[in-house]
Amino acid sequence: MSLEQKIDQARAVLKTAEQEFFPSAFASSFGVEDMVLTDLIAREFPGIEIFTLDTGRLPQETHDLMKRVADRYGIRLRIYYPDSGAVERYVNEHGPSAFYDSIALRKECCRVRKVEPLKRALAGRRAWITGLRREQAVTRRELPVSEFDDATGLFKFSPLADWSLIDVWTYVRGRDVPYNALHDQGYPSIGCAPCTRAVAAGEDLRAGRWWWEDPANKECGLHSAATVRAARAADQVTETA
């Protein structure tokens, strides 16, 4: 399938999300895949809101890109932050860099800084859109383009699921789409600064994310059903207490 055909398919998915699952929103972390979708949505699908999660630990380069996007496309980005009290409790109980100490503490940090804000961002939505691709990680090899996400209770669309990294960069460079400066410094995947490093030639695309964990199991808290379900269960307990 040619890149133009893949672009047309992505447009069709976005049109479905915009028209048949209104209101829907695109969750952007401003990685290069997300910039493809940002370009398409900002130009052609104004009914889809673009939001991001600012964890409080993002690289300066990501904040710089946020401003470039807002200026380039003339759009107002919706930014969600973690609950300050929850962050304080985590840091006071475990330390500012406890995510290095165990997988459980890393996932708890993701829950506080990502999953809980995502829950607020998706409130009232019927669907959400991501820039996930099957090629990115072993945990994403079976990624569908569309699915009902049990964890969030919403439909989830990944329009770039079958795109290659070459497809992504061909789109971005061919259309002069802005992207994170860290990509030119050996960072194929970018998240929070303490949990992201540059990768060496030949390493897996996401080898620089949580590099101290087993690649077969590591996954962002936003796309880990167990993490999201645990957050929803905790909310339900709080609401009924």
N, C-alpha and C positions, 0 to 999 in steps of 0.2 A: 504494500500500500504506500502510495506517495505521501509526502508531507502535506501537500495541499488537500489530499483526501482526509488525512488525519485531522487537519484544521477544520474541515467541513464537519467531520463527525463531532469534534469538540464543540463547535457552534451549535450543532443539533442538540447535544446534551445540555448545554447552557440554556438554549431556548426552552427546552422541556422544564428545566429547573425554574426559569423565570416565569413561564406562563402557566404551567400545570401544578407547580408546587409553591406558588406565591403565598406568603413571603419566604424567600430563600436568601441565604447569605454565603459569601465566600470567605473562608478562614485562611488568611494569608500570613505566612511567616517570612515573606519577602525573599525566599530562596528563588533560584532561577526558574524553576517550574512555576512557582506562584507568579512570577513576572509575566509569563506567557498568558496565564489566565487573567491577570490584572489588565493586560493590554486588550485582550478580547472583551472583557466585561466592561471596562471603562469606555471603550469605543462603540460597543454594539448592544450591551445588555444593561441599560440603566436601572432596570427593576431589581437587579441583584445588588445588595449592599456588600461592600468590602469591609471587613473588620480584621483587626489583628490583636494579639495578646502580648502586652508588654510585661514580661515577667519580672522586670527590675534588674535582670542580669544580662540584658542584650548587649552585643557589641556596639560601639559607637557607629560602625559602618552600617549597621541595620537602621539605626535612627537617621543617619544621613540619607539613606535610600527612601525612608518614609517621606521625608521632605521633598526629595526629587520627584517621587510619584505624585504627591499632592500638587506640586507645581506643574509637572508635565501634563497631567490629565485634568487638572482643575477639579479634582474631587476631594471631598472631605472624608478622611478615613476615620472609622469608628475604632477607638482604642479602649481595650478593657484591661484593667489592672487587677492583681491579686488583692485579696482582703489584707489590709496592713496588720490587723490583729493576728491573723493566721500566720503571716510571715514572721511576726515577732515571736509568736509561741514556738514555731519551728526552730528559729535561730537560737532562742534562749534555751530550749530544751536539748538541742542536738549540736549546735554550732553552725557558723555560716557556710561551711564547706562539708557538711555531713553527708552529702550525696556521694562523696567518694568512699565512705565507710562501709556501706552495704547497699545491695539492690533495693532492699525495703525502704531505706532512707532516701535513696534517689527517687523512687517512685512516689514517696510521700511528698518530696519537694515538687515533683511534676504535678501532683494532685493539687497542692496549694497554689502553685504559680501558674498552672495551665488549665487543669481540668475544671476547677471551680469557676474561674473566669469564663471558660468556654460554656459552661452551663448557663451562665447569665447571658452570654452573647447569643445563645441559641433559643432563649426563652421566647415563645410565641412564633417560632419559625416552623415551617413544614419540611424544610430540607436544608442541608448544608453541602458546600462544595469544597473539595480539597485538591491540592496539586500532587497527590500521591501517584507514583508510577510503580509498576511491577518490578522493573529493573533495579529499583533502589536498594532492596534488601531481601534477604531470604524470607523474612516475615511478611513480605508483600507480594510474593510470587503468584498467589491466587486472587489478587485484588480484582474485584469486579468493577466495571464502569459505574454501575448503579446497584444499590442494595438498600434494604431496610436495615438501619443500624439499631439493633436491639439496645445497645448501650445508651444511646441518646433518645431513642423513641422517634427518630426522624429518618427520612430518606437521606442517603448520602451518595453524592455523585463525585466521581474521580475522572473527569473528562480526558486526562492525559495518561490513563492507566497503561495503555499499550505504546506510548511514545518512548523512543530511545533518548539517551542523553544527547546524541548527535541531532536528533529532531529538535530538541529543546533549544540547543545553542544555535542551530540554523535559523530557527524562528527569531530568537532574540537578536542575533547579530544582523540578520537580514532586514529587520524592521527597526533597528536602532532602539531597542527597548532597554531602558535603564536596568542595571542589575547591581547586586552587592559587590563592592570592591574586594571583599575577601575571596571571592571566587577566583580572582587573578593571583591570589597568594596561596593557592593550594587547598582551598576549602570547598570541596564539592557540595557539602551539606552543612548548613549553618543553623545553630540553635542558640542557647544561652552561652555566653563567653566561657564560663568555667568548664562546660561540658562539651566543648567543640575544639578540635585542633586540626591543623593541616594534615593531609595524608601524603604518603610517599607514592611514587609512581608504581602502578600495579596493584595498589591496595583497593579494597572494596570502597564503593562510593560513600558509604556511611561508616567507614572505619574510624573516622574522626569524631563520631558521636558516641559518648559513653564508652570510650575505647577500652575501659577496664572490665566491661561485661561481655558475656558470651553473645556473639552475633546472632545465634539462632533464637535467642530469647529477648534481646533488647528491642524496645519499641517505645516510641513517644507516648506519654500518658494520654494524649488526645486520641490516639488510635488503638489503645489497649482496652478492650471491652471490660476486662476485669477491673482495671483502674477506674474507669468511668462508672461502672455499676457500683463499685464500693463508695464512690463519692455521692451517687444518688441515694444509696442506702443510708449513708451518714446524714444526709439532708433530711430524709424522711424521719429518722429517729429524732433529730433536733426539732422538726416541726410538730411532732406528736408528744414531745416531752412536756 
